Amino acid sequence: MYKRIRDLREDNDLTQKEIAKFLNCSQQVYSNYELGQRDIPTDILIKLSKFYNVSVDYILGLTNNSKLK
């Protein structure tokens, strides 16, 4: 899951700071999510899913199909 959120961010040419601002958290907190040093809260997973237009299952690594149904 941590690699997925980093890959999604990088594929969209965004910085950690930009995503952290969208999520209303610090860049350090977001960095900890990407590094797996902090669990990602459910509400943050949902926000990321909507932001990138992918399923939560995709972010969690339960599917390789990134498209929402």
Rosetta silent file (secondary structure, phi, psi, omega in degrees, C-alpha in Angstrom):
SEQUENCE: MYKRIRDLREDNDLTQKEIAKFLNCSQQVYSNYELGQRDIPTDILIKLSKFYNVSVDYILGLTNNSKLK
SCORE:     score description
SCORE:     0.000 S_00000001
   1 L     0.000  -37.737 -176.309    0.000    0.000    0.000 S_00000001
   2 H   -68.052  -40.256  176.690    2.802    2.421    0.820 S_00000001
   3 H   -65.434  -36.938 -179.685    4.488    1.954   -2.534 S_00000001
   4 H   -61.415  -45.234 -177.557    1.127    2.423   -4.254 S_00000001
   5 H   -70.013  -31.796  175.211    0.501    5.843   -2.754 S_00000001
   6 H   -67.669  -45.289  179.801    4.043    6.927   -3.620 S_00000001
   7 H   -62.640  -41.925  178.047    3.682    5.637   -7.184 S_00000001
   8 H   -61.272  -43.487  179.158    0.316    7.361   -7.604 S_00000001
   9 H   -62.894  -47.813 -178.475    1.794   10.627   -6.374 S_00000001
  10 H   -66.938  -38.083  179.016    4.859   10.380   -8.604 S_00000001
  11 H   -63.453  -24.572  179.057    2.807    9.313  -11.647 S_00000001
  12 L   -99.920   12.211  177.664    0.806   12.519  -11.218 S_00000001
  13 L    52.254   46.232  179.537    3.956   14.648  -10.836 S_00000001
  14 L  -113.899  152.624  176.853    2.985   15.788   -7.352 S_00000001
  15 L   -94.020  162.615  174.494    5.149   16.467   -4.324 S_00000001
  16 H   -59.782  -37.740 -178.862    4.565   15.136   -0.837 S_00000001
  17 H   -63.096  -39.833  179.398    3.946   18.711    0.247 S_00000001
  18 H   -65.755  -43.369  179.357    1.151   19.139   -2.327 S_00000001
  19 H   -68.200  -40.875  178.521   -0.601   15.936   -1.254 S_00000001
  20 H   -59.805  -39.522  178.616   -0.138   16.782    2.420 S_00000001
  21 H   -63.924  -44.239  177.976   -1.799   20.151    1.820 S_00000001
  22 H   -59.671  -40.519 -177.990   -4.741   18.428    0.099 S_00000001
  23 H   -82.890   -5.422 -178.917   -5.047   15.991    3.017 S_00000001
  24 L    62.127   46.035  175.700   -4.665   18.789    5.565 S_00000001
  25 L  -137.848  173.521  179.294   -1.651   17.204    7.245 S_00000001
  26 L   -79.866  160.854  176.891    2.043   17.988    7.416 S_00000001
  27 H   -61.819  -36.519  179.821    4.525   16.824    4.805 S_00000001
  28 H   -64.003  -43.101  177.831    6.235   14.759    7.515 S_00000001
  29 H   -61.572  -46.000 -179.997    3.020   12.909    8.386 S_00000001
  30 H   -63.505  -40.981  177.332    2.406   12.162    4.713 S_00000001
  31 H   -57.704  -41.162  178.303    6.020   11.030    4.294 S_00000001
  32 H   -63.316  -33.943  174.756    5.488    8.623    7.192 S_00000001
  33 H   -62.099  -47.781 -178.266    2.461    7.181    5.347 S_00000001
  34 H   -64.869  -33.148 -178.581    4.579    6.546    2.237 S_00000001
  35 H   -84.691   -6.369 -179.145    7.377    4.995    4.275 S_00000001
  36 L    75.561   18.036 -179.836    5.001    2.735    6.177 S_00000001
  37 L   -89.445   -7.044  179.842    6.036    4.287    9.482 S_00000001
  38 L  -145.524  133.656  177.031    2.489    5.368   10.225 S_00000001
  39 L   -65.971  143.723  179.849   -0.806    3.622    9.509 S_00000001
  40 L   -89.310  119.518  179.235   -3.014    5.425    7.028 S_00000001
  41 L   -62.966  153.374 -178.248   -6.385    6.303    8.572 S_00000001
  42 H   -56.639  -42.466 -178.427   -9.503    5.187    6.712 S_00000001
  43 H   -64.543  -32.012  177.080  -10.613    8.744    5.961 S_00000001
  44 H   -71.203  -41.237  176.490   -7.228    9.478    4.369 S_00000001
  45 H   -58.283  -42.550 -179.861   -7.466    6.306    2.238 S_00000001
  46 H   -65.475  -43.430  178.139  -10.877    7.435    1.014 S_00000001
  47 H   -61.447  -43.460  178.785   -9.607   10.943    0.199 S_00000001
  48 H   -64.414  -40.398  178.673   -6.641    9.504   -1.728 S_00000001
  49 H   -59.676  -46.594  179.668   -8.933    7.112   -3.570 S_00000001
  50 H   -68.617  -40.918 -178.839  -11.194    9.942   -4.688 S_00000001
  51 H   -60.923  -45.983 -177.773   -8.289   12.260   -5.491 S_00000001
  52 H   -90.171   -3.857 -179.017   -6.567    9.723   -7.762 S_00000001
  53 L    58.040   46.894  175.623   -9.857    8.211   -8.991 S_00000001
  54 E  -129.907  164.366  179.652   -8.832    4.689   -7.975 S_00000001
  55 L   -78.974  154.772  173.854  -10.421    2.190   -5.627 S_00000001
  56 H   -61.772  -37.175  177.047   -9.382    1.836   -2.008 S_00000001
  57 H   -57.256  -37.940  178.346   -8.777   -1.844   -2.824 S_00000001
  58 H   -65.030  -46.584  179.480   -6.177   -0.733   -5.384 S_00000001
  59 H   -60.836  -39.537 -179.114   -4.387    1.457   -2.838 S_00000001
  60 H   -75.553   -9.322  179.807   -4.458   -1.398   -0.329 S_00000001
  61 L    82.803   16.497  179.745   -2.988   -3.805   -2.894 S_00000001
  62 L   -82.662  -16.147  177.243   -6.048   -6.071   -2.942 S_00000001
  63 L  -147.299  155.053  175.285   -6.388   -5.638   -6.704 S_00000001
  64 L   -99.217   -1.649  177.782   -4.184   -4.522   -9.566 S_00000001
  65 L   -85.092  108.709 -174.492   -7.166   -2.979  -11.358 S_00000001
  66 L   -80.948  -15.821 -175.023   -6.828    0.727  -10.628 S_00000001
  67 E   -77.520  140.377  173.718  -10.088    1.769  -12.263 S_00000001
  68 L   -75.004  145.071  178.803  -13.186    2.454  -10.224 S_00000001
  69 L   -92.644    0.000    0.000  -16.220    0.414  -11.186 S_00000001
